[in-house]
C-alpha cells in the first residue's frame, strides 16, 4: 500500500518489468473503500516510482 505521507514509492521490479512501459505519466489508485488518489509515475533507470502530487 502507498503511504500517503511518503514522498515516493517504488513499484516491485517484477511489476515494473511487465507493466511499467504501459503506465501513463499519472495514474489513479483506488483502495477497497473506493477512495481515489492520483499519483505521478516516474520511470528512471528501469525502475518505476509513484510520487505524491
N, CA, C and O of each residue as an XYZ file, in Angstrom:
212
protein
N       0.847     -1.177      0.000
C       0.000      0.000      0.000
C       0.887      1.233      0.000
O       1.955      1.246      0.612
N       0.435      2.258     -0.689
C       1.177      3.501     -0.783
C       0.952      4.337      0.471
O      -0.186      4.644      0.826
N       2.040      4.700      1.135
C       1.958      5.569      2.311
C       1.795      6.997      1.817
O       2.722      7.546      1.222
N       0.650      7.607      2.047
C       0.383      8.935      1.506
C       1.270     10.012      2.111
O       1.316     11.127      1.592
N       1.972      9.709      3.191
C       2.890     10.671      3.781
C       4.296     10.540      3.189
O       5.106     11.458      3.319
N       4.586      9.443      2.558
C       5.888      9.245      1.937
C       5.940     10.037      0.633
O       4.913     10.258     -0.009
N       7.127     10.458      0.253
C       7.264     11.236     -0.977
C       7.181     10.349     -2.213
O       6.492     10.701     -3.171
N       7.864      9.212     -2.213
C       7.866      8.305     -3.364
C       7.767      6.862     -2.894
O       8.189      6.513     -1.792
N       7.195      6.033     -3.764
C       7.148      4.593     -3.504
C       7.599      3.891     -4.784
O       7.160      4.251     -5.876
N       8.471      2.895     -4.656
C       8.948      2.162     -5.827
C       8.085      0.933     -6.027
O       7.799      0.194     -5.085
N       7.672      0.723     -7.278
C       6.916     -0.481     -7.601
C       7.849     -1.682     -7.584
O       9.031     -1.538     -7.896
N       7.353     -2.861     -7.229
C       8.188     -4.066     -7.269
C       8.763     -4.282     -8.672
O       8.093     -4.020     -9.672
N       9.998     -4.759     -8.736
C      10.703     -4.939    -10.006
C       9.929     -5.803    -10.992
O       9.865     -5.478    -12.177
N       9.336     -6.908    -10.515
C       8.611     -7.801    -11.424
C       7.410     -7.090    -12.045
O       7.102     -7.320    -13.214
N       6.720     -6.224    -11.279
C       5.586     -5.468    -11.812
C       6.079     -4.407    -12.792
O       5.488     -4.218    -13.856
N       7.157     -3.720    -12.436
C       7.700     -2.668    -13.287
C       8.161     -3.220    -14.633
O       7.956     -2.584    -15.666
N       8.779     -4.394    -14.628
C       9.246     -5.002    -15.883
C       8.086     -5.356    -16.799
O       8.169     -5.166    -18.013
N       7.009     -5.868    -16.227
C       5.882     -6.324    -17.038
C       4.946     -5.193    -17.453
O       4.448     -5.188    -18.579
N       4.700     -4.238    -16.561
C       3.683     -3.223    -16.829
C       4.209     -1.789    -16.879
O       3.475     -0.888    -17.287
N       5.440     -1.557    -16.483
C       5.966     -0.200    -16.390
C       5.887      0.600    -17.669
O       5.604      1.798    -17.631
N       6.132     -0.036    -18.806
C       6.102      0.661    -20.091
C       4.689      1.141    -20.424
O       4.520      2.172    -21.076
N       3.681      0.401    -19.983
C       2.293      0.720    -20.316
C       1.688      1.797    -19.416
O       0.604      2.299    -19.712
N       2.355      2.158    -18.338
C       1.801      3.149    -17.413
C       1.911      4.560    -17.989
O       2.928      4.919    -18.583
N       0.859      5.352    -17.808
C       0.878      6.757    -18.210
C       1.693      7.563    -17.207
O       2.225      7.018    -16.240
N       1.783      8.878    -17.452
C       2.535      9.751    -16.551
C       1.842      9.936    -15.211
O       2.492     10.217    -14.204
N       0.518      9.779    -15.197
C      -0.274      9.878    -13.974
C      -1.217      8.686    -13.906
O      -1.765      8.271    -14.928
N      -1.413      8.134    -12.718
C      -2.352      7.026    -12.540
C      -3.237      7.308    -11.324
O      -2.869      8.061    -10.422
N      -4.405      6.684    -11.329
C      -5.314      6.783    -10.194
C      -5.266      5.473     -9.437
O      -5.407      4.400    -10.025
N      -5.069      5.560     -8.137
C      -5.082      4.389     -7.268
C      -6.385      4.411     -6.482
O      -6.788      5.453     -5.966
N      -7.041      3.263     -6.393
C      -8.304      3.189     -5.651
C      -8.202      2.075     -4.626
O      -7.821      0.953     -4.962
N      -8.539      2.372     -3.385
C      -8.496      1.374     -2.320
C      -9.852      0.659     -2.216
O     -10.806      1.044     -2.892
N      -9.939     -0.372     -1.380
C     -11.194     -1.135     -1.259
C     -12.402     -0.297     -0.823
O     -13.545     -0.673     -1.083
N     -12.148      0.836     -0.161
C     -13.262      1.704      0.247
C     -13.611      2.729     -0.828
O     -14.410      3.637     -0.599
N     -13.001      2.572     -2.005
C     -13.257      3.399     -3.182
C     -12.710      4.824     -3.074
O     -13.149      5.715     -3.802
N     -11.757      5.037     -2.173
C     -11.054      6.319     -2.117
C     -10.060      6.353     -3.263
O      -9.406      5.348     -3.541
N      -9.935      7.487     -3.931
C      -9.064      7.604     -5.097
C      -7.954      8.611     -4.818
O      -8.192      9.687     -4.270
N      -6.734      8.237     -5.207
C      -5.573      9.109     -5.122
C      -4.899      9.134     -6.478
O      -4.672      8.084     -7.080
N      -4.575     10.326     -6.967
C      -3.845     10.459     -8.229
C      -2.373     10.647     -7.897
O      -2.017     11.484     -7.067
N      -1.517      9.861     -8.550
C      -0.078      9.957     -8.328
C       0.645     10.070     -9.664
O       0.142      9.642    -10.703
N       1.818     10.647     -9.609
C       2.649     10.772    -10.803
C       3.539      9.542    -10.915
O       4.050      9.046     -9.911
N       3.722      9.053    -12.136
C       4.583      7.903    -12.398
C       5.923      8.423    -12.912
O       5.975      9.177    -13.884
N       6.997      8.015    -12.255
C       8.342      8.404    -12.678
C       9.113      7.145    -13.052
O       9.263      6.236    -12.236
N       9.598      7.096    -14.282
C      10.377      5.954    -14.758
C      11.832      6.387    -14.851
O      12.164      7.348    -15.543
N      12.703      5.656    -14.137
C      14.104      6.047    -14.060
C      14.984      4.817    -13.913
O      14.813      4.042    -12.973
N      15.920      4.632    -14.827
C      16.882      3.532    -14.780
C      16.212      2.175    -14.644
O      16.684      1.324    -13.889
N      15.115      1.963    -15.368
C      14.419      0.676    -15.342
C      13.543      0.457    -14.127
O      12.960     -0.616    -13.971
N      13.439      1.445    -13.269
C      12.602      1.349    -12.080
C      11.419      2.299    -12.245
O      11.505      3.291    -12.969
N      10.330      1.992    -11.578
C       9.119      2.814    -11.652
C       8.753      3.271    -10.251
O       8.631      2.463     -9.330
N       8.579      4.579    -10.104
C       8.234      5.179     -8.814
C       6.876      5.863     -8.911
O       6.506      6.384     -9.964
N       6.144      5.857     -7.815
C       4.898      6.605     -7.689
C       5.199      7.779     -6.769
O       5.759      7.607     -5.686
N       4.823      8.968     -7.212
C       5.138     10.178     -6.465
C       3.853     10.927     -6.146
O       3.029     11.160     -7.031
N       3.681     11.305     -4.883
C       2.509     12.093     -4.477
C       2.509     13.431     -5.186
O       3.566     13.997     -5.464
N       1.332     13.927     -5.474
C       1.200     15.250     -6.099
C       0.993     16.311     -5.054
O       0.861     17.488     -5.386
